Amino acid sequence: MKAVGFYRSLPISEGESLLDLDLDMPTPKETDLLVQIEAVSINPADAKRRIRTSPDSDLSDPMILGYDAVGIVTQIGAGVTGFKVGDRVWYAGDVTRDGSYAEYQAVDFRLVSHAPKSATPEAAAALPLTALTSWEMLFERLKVDQFEGQPSLLVIGGAGGVGSFTIQMARALTGARVIATASRVETSDWCYEMGAYEVVNHRDLIASTRATGHESVQFITQYADTAQHWDAMCALIAPQGKIGTIVETEEKIDISALQGKSASLHWELMFTRSIYQTSDMAKQGQILARVAQLVDDGILRTTDTKTLHGLSAETLKEAHKVIETGAMIGKLVVRY
């Protein structure tokens, strides 16, 4: 089968940063689906793994990236339930296995659900990773839905893929007063389109948030730069509030700054369940099934804003270049 991967971490401008490959078809395990990929979306995680995985030496086997996919089931493992050959499915996959930059991918059925019926493959491909991250952040880490009354939620990085879906999900499913950060007219407009009540400038986060009448907020989701915004988050979080982040940082942050408010910091990584094969791994398939229904019901919408075409190193290099600018609004999709 055709695939795109790399042997060494290189800048995307280098010719061998991503390569066209011919690989053997994956052999599905007992709990796997074999899926013929129709479309994928490109995430910052793709670029980060390409840059960081092997900067000093060649890998013995190529790394195949790709953590969002929509496709058709072509084969089913003996232990699989709930799926049949011919089903269109979607998922965000597993970072410990080959990804979706390939014609076919084997994926554990517990991480998968049927794709939304109302969405095209490319529109659906924009959502799995961001939907899972947003759901786990809001309902499992921060438990926003358990707050009595209407909470205020500050979404830092509101126009990106995860921010876009967090705004929608929080507005639709929790009733939270959603405040999003943006710094350009087009990103601000996008955040309002997603459902934000107010949009504030992340370059002066404390003053711009308080100018909306919010001296503090009960919840903060951080999807941009944890260290850069740490002091502002500590100032803005309400007593007994919760901060959630997906952005790792090499800089030291002073977690003691939260102690006086009895505020808490929560990490979210949607790959945790698959990496550690947790007992509740099937929850991800269940979340995706719920999101698919919400999309079909018109409650949540897809966030694809740019589509490229073709499974090739050339196309995926172009996609990585766009992602690495950090200026993408919504999600970039590649239709094979």
C-alpha positions, 0 to 999 in steps of 0.5 A: 500500500501507499503511505507517507512517513519519515526516517529522521526528524527534519525541517519540513523544507528538507526533501526527506522530511516526509517520504512516499513509501510502499509498505505491506498492508497492516495485519489487524489484531483480534480487536482491530478494524482494518480501515481504508482511509478516505480523509485525514486532518492534520494536527499540531501533534503531527508536526511535533512528532515529526520534528522531535522523534528522531533528530540525531539518527535514522529510525530502523522503520519509518514512522507513519503519522496521522491521528485523525481519520475517516474511512471504510472498514474492510476487515474485522478482527475476531474480537470486534463487536458493533462493526461490519465490513463497509461501515464508514468510521472515524477515530483519532487513533493511537500514537503507539501504532502506525497512523493514517498517512496511508491507504489502510490503517489497523485500529482498535475498535474500542477507539472507533465509532461510526462516522456522522451520516450527515458529514462528508468524509473530509468534513468529518475528518476534522473532528475526532481528535479535537472532539475527544480532547474537548470532551475529556477536558470539559467533562472528565478533567474540569467537570464543567457540567457539574458546576451549579449555576452558569460558569464562566469558561475562558478558552485560550487559543479559541480559533484553533482546532481544539479551541473551536470545538471546545467553544461549541461543545461548552456552549451547547452542552454546558451553558457556560459563558464562553470567553475566547481569545483571539488577536485578529479580526478573522480569528475573532469572527471565527470564535463568535461563529463557534459560539463565544459570548465574548472574545478577548485579546490574548496579548493583554489577557488580564485587562481584556478579560476583565474589561468584559466584566469578568474579574475572574473565571471558574474555568480556563482551557489552555490550548496555546502556550502554558508558560506564556499565559501562566501568570495571567491564568493564575490571576484570572482563575476564581477561588476553587477554579480549575485550569486545564491544559494540553500544552506541555512546557519546558519552562518551570511554572509556579504551581504554588501560585494556585494554592491560596485560591485552592485552584487546580491544574489538570492535564489532558492528553486524549492518547492516554487511554490508548497508550496505557490500555486503560480499562475504560479505553472504550469510552473514546468510541462512546464519546465519538458516537455521541459526537457523531449524533450531535453533528447529525442533529445539527447541534455541533458543526464541523470545523474544516476550513481548508482541504488539500487533495491526494495521499503524497509526501508533496501534499502532506509537506504542504499541510505541515507547512501550513500547520507550522505557521501557527495561524490556522483557523479551524482544521486543515484536511487532506482528502485521499 
